[in-house]
Structure formats: C-alpha cells, structure tokens
Amino acid sequence: GKVSVSCHTSLLSCLGVDRRLNWQSNGKRGLDDTKIFALGNSSGEYTTVSQAFKSTLPHMTVDSIERIENGPQHELYSVHCSNLVRQIELSGVAFHADTMIRLLFHGTSEEATLRIIHSSQAGFLPLLAGTKVGAIWGNGTYFARDAAYSHSYACTLVSGKKQMLVAEVVVGRMGTRCRWHESMPTAAWAGVPVLQLTL
C-alpha cells in the first residue's frame, strides 16, 4: 500500500495551484495571528489527505486536519519555487510539476511543529533538522511520501494524540546517496507546510 504519484497529483489538483483560493484568513492573506484553520471532514482537501494518510496507515483514525495559512512563508516559497524551476530548466531538464512538486508528510517535535507553522520566514530549517528526532541519512529536512514513515517521527501531544505536517515540496531533481557519504548530489528543494494532521 504505497501512496502513488497519481494520488499526490490529485491532491495537488484538489488543493489548487493557488492555495489561497480556499484560505479563511482575512483577505486570504495569511497575516492573521491565527495560522491554523480547521477543515470540514466533507471538504475535498480533508477527504483526499485522509485517503493518502490511510493508504499506509489504514487502521489509524484521523482526528482532525487543519489548513496552515502563513502568507509570508508562501511568498518566500513562491520565489524559491520559481528559482528552482528556472535552475532545473537551465540545466537542460524539463520541469514536470506532476513529479517534481509533491505533497509529503513530515513528522517532528511539537516545538519544531509550532515554529514551522508560525515562522514569518522559512518554516523548514535544514540546518536545525535532525537535532531533536535524529538524522539517519545525515543533516537535512526529511519528508516522506508515506504517512507510515513520518508517523514514527510525529510528536505526541499532552492529550496522547499524535501530530504531523503535510508540506508541498518542490523536490526538483532527485539523487541517491549512501548513508556513510557526507556529500549529497545536487537536489535543491523548496517546501512550505500546508496542513496539520492530528491522530
């Protein structure tokens, strides 16, 4: 039960290229003090994300899915995204949004989750990544196609429930590495948190 590329493509289609069309913040600008907005369980976003989650964790129940509306982060992400597309195309590789932009799961500590959601700049900070929950493949920010993988890194709240993020990530050109190699092939990326799941 892997989450297929087509699932993520439909997820992107469901959420829309311009996510702000569905935003609830004032003027859809993401500048409110509140950054998290609950999704109704009958919404297309909720259904599609829940299905993607359950494809690798079928016995778990999704308690809630909340949209993250952080305008400054989305602005920075848009700039990084445009730059990455340009770099990829200048290298002679065609940019394919259906495979190079993915919605991926991310598990981390509660402290890091709050910082990622509320930061007015980049939510994900690769230089700090792995300092709380480990970095098995070296320093960097880790995302997973399958919720089952990120679940083991998801934070546990005081209530006993677990929480993880869903991020839109421009993965660009992907490379492989061995665990014992410190250097990493060129694989520039940009990412922005878009949803929070509570289980």
C-alpha positions as a Markdown table, in Angstrom:
| # | Residue | x | y | z |
|---|---|---|---|---|
| 1 | Gly | 0.0 | 0.0 | 0.0 |
| 2 | Lys | 2.2 | 2.8 | -1.3 |
| 3 | Val | 0.8 | 6.3 | -2.0 |
| 4 | Ser | 1.1 | 6.6 | -5.7 |
| 5 | Val | 2.2 | 9.7 | -7.7 |
| 6 | Ser | -1.4 | 9.9 | -9.1 |
| 7 | Cys | -2.7 | 10.3 | -5.5 |
| 8 | His | -0.4 | 13.2 | -4.9 |
| 9 | Thr | -1.3 | 14.7 | -8.3 |
| 10 | Ser | -5.0 | 14.6 | -7.4 |
| 11 | Leu | -4.2 | 16.0 | -4.0 |
| 12 | Leu | -2.4 | 19.0 | -5.7 |
| 13 | Ser | -5.4 | 19.3 | -8.0 |
| 14 | Cys | -7.8 | 19.2 | -5.1 |
| 15 | Leu | -6.0 | 21.8 | -3.1 |
| 16 | Gly | -5.5 | 24.0 | -6.2 |
| 17 | Val | -2.3 | 25.6 | -7.6 |
| 18 | Asp | -3.1 | 28.8 | -5.7 |
| 19 | Arg | -3.9 | 27.5 | -2.2 |
| 20 | Arg | -5.1 | 30.9 | -1.1 |
| 21 | Leu | -8.4 | 30.4 | -3.0 |
| 22 | Asn | -9.5 | 28.3 | -0.1 |
| 23 | Trp | -7.9 | 30.3 | 2.7 |
| 24 | Gln | -10.1 | 31.6 | 5.6 |
| 25 | Ser | -7.8 | 34.3 | 6.9 |
| 26 | Asn | -8.7 | 38.0 | 6.4 |
| 27 | Gly | -8.4 | 38.8 | 2.7 |
| 28 | Lys | -6.9 | 35.3 | 2.2 |
| 29 | Arg | -3.5 | 36.9 | 3.0 |
| 30 | Gly | -2.3 | 34.6 | 5.8 |
| 31 | Leu | -1.4 | 37.5 | 8.0 |
| 32 | Asp | -3.7 | 36.8 | 11.0 |
| 33 | Asp | -2.3 | 35.8 | 14.4 |
| 34 | Thr | -4.2 | 32.5 | 13.9 |
| 35 | Lys | -2.4 | 30.4 | 11.4 |
| 36 | Ile | -4.4 | 27.2 | 11.7 |
| 37 | Phe | -7.9 | 26.7 | 10.3 |
| 38 | Ala | -10.0 | 23.5 | 10.7 |
| 39 | Leu | -11.1 | 21.7 | 7.6 |
| 40 | Gly | -14.6 | 20.2 | 7.5 |
| 41 | Asn | -14.5 | 16.4 | 7.1 |
| 42 | Ser | -16.7 | 16.7 | 4.0 |
| 43 | Ser | -14.3 | 19.0 | 2.1 |
| 44 | Gly | -12.3 | 17.8 | -0.8 |
| 45 | Glu | -9.0 | 18.6 | 1.0 |
| 46 | Tyr | -9.9 | 16.6 | 4.0 |
| 47 | Thr | -11.1 | 13.6 | 2.1 |
| 48 | Thr | -8.1 | 13.4 | -0.2 |
| 49 | Val | -5.5 | 14.0 | 2.5 |
| 50 | Ser | -7.2 | 11.4 | 4.8 |
| 51 | Gln | -7.2 | 8.9 | 2.0 |
| 52 | Ala | -3.5 | 9.5 | 1.3 |
| 53 | Phe | -2.8 | 9.0 | 5.0 |
| 54 | Lys | -4.9 | 5.9 | 5.3 |
| 55 | Ser | -3.2 | 4.2 | 2.3 |
| 56 | Thr | -0.2 | 3.3 | 4.5 |
| 57 | Leu | -1.9 | 3.6 | 8.0 |
| 58 | Pro | -5.3 | 2.1 | 7.3 |
| 59 | His | -6.1 | 1.2 | 11.0 |
| 60 | Met | -5.4 | 4.7 | 12.3 |
| 61 | Thr | -8.1 | 7.3 | 12.7 |
| 62 | Val | -7.6 | 10.9 | 11.6 |
| 63 | Asp | -9.0 | 13.2 | 14.3 |
| 64 | Ser | -8.6 | 16.5 | 12.5 |
| 65 | Ile | -7.0 | 18.1 | 9.5 |
| 66 | Glu | -6.2 | 21.8 | 9.7 |
| 67 | Arg | -5.0 | 24.2 | 7.0 |
| 68 | Ile | -1.9 | 26.2 | 7.7 |
| 69 | Glu | -2.2 | 29.8 | 6.3 |
| 70 | Asn | 1.1 | 31.6 | 6.6 |
| 71 | Gly | 1.3 | 34.3 | 3.9 |
| 72 | Pro | 5.0 | 35.3 | 4.3 |
| 73 | Gln | 6.1 | 31.7 | 4.1 |
| 74 | His | 4.0 | 31.2 | 0.9 |
| 75 | Glu | 5.5 | 34.3 | -0.6 |
| 76 | Leu | 9.1 | 33.0 | 0.1 |
| 77 | Tyr | 8.1 | 29.5 | -1.2 |
| 78 | Ser | 6.8 | 31.0 | -4.4 |
| 79 | Val | 10.1 | 32.8 | -5.0 |
| 80 | His | 12.2 | 29.7 | -4.2 |
| 81 | Cys | 9.9 | 27.6 | -6.4 |
| 82 | Ser | 10.3 | 30.0 | -9.4 |
| 83 | Asn | 14.1 | 30.0 | -8.9 |
| 84 | Leu | 14.3 | 26.2 | -8.7 |
| 85 | Val | 12.1 | 25.8 | -11.9 |
| 86 | Arg | 14.5 | 28.2 | -13.7 |
| 87 | Gln | 17.6 | 26.3 | -12.5 |
| 88 | Ile | 16.2 | 23.0 | -13.5 |
| 89 | Glu | 15.3 | 24.1 | -16.9 |
| 90 | Leu | 18.6 | 25.9 | -17.4 |
| 91 | Ser | 20.3 | 22.6 | -16.7 |
| 92 | Gly | 18.5 | 21.1 | -19.7 |
| 93 | Val | 15.9 | 19.2 | -17.8 |
| 94 | Ala | 12.2 | 19.7 | -18.4 |
| 95 | Phe | 10.3 | 20.7 | -15.3 |
| 96 | His | 7.3 | 18.3 | -14.7 |
| 97 | Ala | 5.1 | 19.6 | -11.9 |
| 98 | Asp | 3.3 | 16.3 | -11.5 |
| 99 | Thr | 6.6 | 14.6 | -10.4 |
| 100 | Met | 8.7 | 17.5 | -9.2 |
| 101 | Ile | 6.1 | 19.1 | -6.9 |
| 102 | Arg | 4.8 | 16.7 | -4.2 |
| 103 | Leu | 2.7 | 16.8 | -1.1 |
| 104 | Leu | 4.7 | 14.9 | 1.5 |
| 105 | Phe | 4.4 | 14.0 | 5.2 |
| 106 | His | 6.7 | 15.4 | 7.9 |
| 107 | Gly | 7.0 | 14.3 | 11.5 |
| 108 | Thr | 8.9 | 16.3 | 14.1 |
| 109 | Ser | 8.8 | 17.5 | 17.7 |
| 110 | Glu | 5.9 | 19.7 | 19.0 |
| 111 | Glu | 8.3 | 22.6 | 19.5 |
| 112 | Ala | 9.5 | 22.3 | 15.9 |
| 113 | Thr | 6.0 | 21.9 | 14.5 |
| 114 | Leu | 4.9 | 25.2 | 16.2 |
| 115 | Arg | 8.0 | 27.0 | 14.9 |
| 116 | Ile | 7.4 | 25.7 | 11.4 |
| 117 | Ile | 3.8 | 26.8 | 11.3 |
| 118 | His | 4.3 | 30.3 | 12.9 |
| 119 | Ser | 7.6 | 31.4 | 11.5 |
| 120 | Ser | 7.3 | 34.5 | 9.3 |
| 121 | Gln | 10.2 | 33.3 | 7.3 |
| 122 | Ala | 11.2 | 29.8 | 6.1 |
| 123 | Gly | 9.3 | 27.2 | 8.1 |
| 124 | Phe | 11.7 | 24.4 | 7.4 |
| 125 | Leu | 15.3 | 25.0 | 8.5 |
| 126 | Pro | 17.6 | 22.2 | 7.2 |
| 127 | Leu | 20.5 | 23.3 | 9.4 |
| 128 | Leu | 18.4 | 22.5 | 12.5 |
| 129 | Ala | 16.9 | 19.4 | 11.1 |
| 130 | Gly | 17.5 | 16.1 | 12.9 |
| 131 | Thr | 18.6 | 17.8 | 16.2 |
| 132 | Lys | 15.5 | 16.6 | 18.1 |
| 133 | Val | 14.4 | 13.4 | 16.4 |
| 134 | Gly | 17.6 | 12.2 | 14.6 |
| 135 | Ala | 19.0 | 12.3 | 11.1 |
| 136 | Ile | 19.7 | 8.8 | 10.0 |
| 137 | Trp | 20.8 | 9.9 | 6.5 |
| 138 | Gly | 22.7 | 13.0 | 7.6 |
| 139 | Asn | 21.8 | 16.6 | 8.2 |
| 140 | Gly | 18.7 | 17.8 | 6.3 |
| 141 | Thr | 15.0 | 18.1 | 6.3 |
| 142 | Tyr | 13.1 | 14.8 | 5.9 |
| 143 | Phe | 9.8 | 14.3 | 4.1 |
| 144 | Ala | 8.0 | 11.1 | 3.2 |
| 145 | Arg | 5.6 | 10.0 | 0.6 |
| 146 | Asp | 4.1 | 7.5 | 3.0 |
| 147 | Ala | 2.5 | 8.7 | 6.3 |
| 148 | Ala | 3.6 | 5.4 | 7.9 |
| 149 | Tyr | 7.2 | 6.5 | 7.7 |
| 150 | Ser | 6.6 | 10.0 | 9.2 |
| 151 | His | 4.3 | 8.6 | 11.9 |
| 152 | Ser | 7.3 | 7.3 | 13.8 |
| 153 | Tyr | 8.7 | 10.8 | 14.0 |
| 154 | Ala | 5.4 | 12.6 | 14.7 |
| 155 | Cys | 5.1 | 14.4 | 18.0 |
| 156 | Thr | 2.9 | 13.1 | 20.8 |
| 157 | Leu | 0.7 | 15.8 | 22.4 |
| 158 | Val | -0.3 | 16.0 | 26.1 |
| 159 | Ser | -3.6 | 14.5 | 25.1 |
| 160 | Gly | -1.8 | 11.4 | 23.8 |
| 161 | Lys | -2.7 | 12.2 | 20.2 |
| 162 | Lys | 0.0 | 12.4 | 17.5 |
| 163 | Gln | 0.5 | 15.2 | 15.1 |
| 164 | Met | 2.3 | 15.6 | 11.8 |
| 165 | Leu | 2.5 | 18.0 | 8.9 |
| 166 | Val | 1.8 | 17.8 | 5.2 |
| 167 | Ala | 4.1 | 20.0 | 3.1 |
| 168 | Glu | 4.1 | 21.0 | -0.5 |
| 169 | Val | 7.7 | 20.3 | -1.6 |
| 170 | Val | 9.4 | 21.1 | -4.9 |
| 171 | Val | 11.8 | 18.1 | -5.0 |
| 172 | Gly | 13.4 | 19.0 | -8.3 |
| 173 | Arg | 16.0 | 16.5 | -9.5 |
| 174 | Met | 16.4 | 13.7 | -7.0 |
| 175 | Gly | 19.6 | 11.9 | -6.3 |
| 176 | Thr | 20.6 | 8.9 | -4.2 |
| 177 | Arg | 23.3 | 8.6 | -1.6 |
| 178 | Cys | 24.8 | 6.1 | 0.8 |
| 179 | Arg | 24.3 | 6.5 | 4.5 |
| 180 | Trp | 28.0 | 6.8 | 5.1 |
| 181 | His | 28.6 | 9.5 | 2.5 |
| 182 | Glu | 28.6 | 13.1 | 3.8 |
| 183 | Ser | 28.3 | 14.7 | 0.4 |
| 184 | Met | 25.0 | 14.8 | -1.4 |
| 185 | Pro | 24.2 | 15.1 | -5.1 |
| 186 | Thr | 22.6 | 18.3 | -6.2 |
| 187 | Ala | 19.0 | 18.0 | -5.2 |
| 188 | Ala | 17.8 | 21.5 | -4.4 |
| 189 | Trp | 14.3 | 21.8 | -2.9 |
| 190 | Ala | 11.8 | 24.2 | -1.5 |
| 191 | Gly | 9.0 | 23.4 | 0.8 |
| 192 | Val | 6.1 | 25.0 | 2.7 |
| 193 | Pro | 3.8 | 23.5 | 5.4 |
| 194 | Val | 0.2 | 23.4 | 4.2 |
| 195 | Leu | -1.7 | 21.1 | 6.5 |
| 196 | Gln | -1.5 | 19.7 | 10.1 |
| 197 | Leu | -2.9 | 16.3 | 10.9 |
| 198 | Thr | -3.9 | 15.2 | 14.4 |
| 199 | Leu | -4.4 | 11.4 | 15.0 |
